[in-house]
């Protein structure tokens, strides 16, 4: 996968309550482009499942 090792700027936000933290998190996700969200999802999927992740569609067809 290209750009997997691309570094992103680290942004942090100190919240004083749960609501503030939740709103900031939602805003951060809204500001991401669809490509950025797909990239992050792919990186996380590879971290969890390795280089040969299972196809979710196959697991659903086997369950039926």
C-alpha positions, -999 to 999 in steps of 0.1 A, spaced: 0 0 0 14 34 -10 19 61 16 13 38 46 43 53 63 32 89 55 33 110 86 4 131 95 7 162 117 -1 154 153 -29 174 165 -42 173 201 -70 189 219 -74 191 257 -110 188 267 -124 195 301 -155 174 297 -168 145 277 -192 166 255 -164 189 244 -141 159 235 -169 142 216 -178 174 196 -141 180 188 -138 143 176 -168 146 154 -155 179 139 -121 163 132 -138 134 113 -160 158 93 -129 178 82 -113 146 67 -117 139 31 -133 106 20 -98 96 7 -82 103 41 -109 83 59 -104 53 36 -66 56 40 -69 55 78 -94 26 77 -70 6 55 -40 13 77 -59 2 108 -72 -29 90 -37 -39 81 -25 -33 116 -51 -57 130 -52 -84 103 -18 -81 86 -11 -80 49 -38 -106 41 -70 -92 57 -102 -112 55 -129 -101 31 -159 -91 52 -183 -100 24 -171 -136 25 -177 -139 62 -213 -127 58 -220 -152 30 -208 -181 52 -229 -171 81 -262 -175 62 
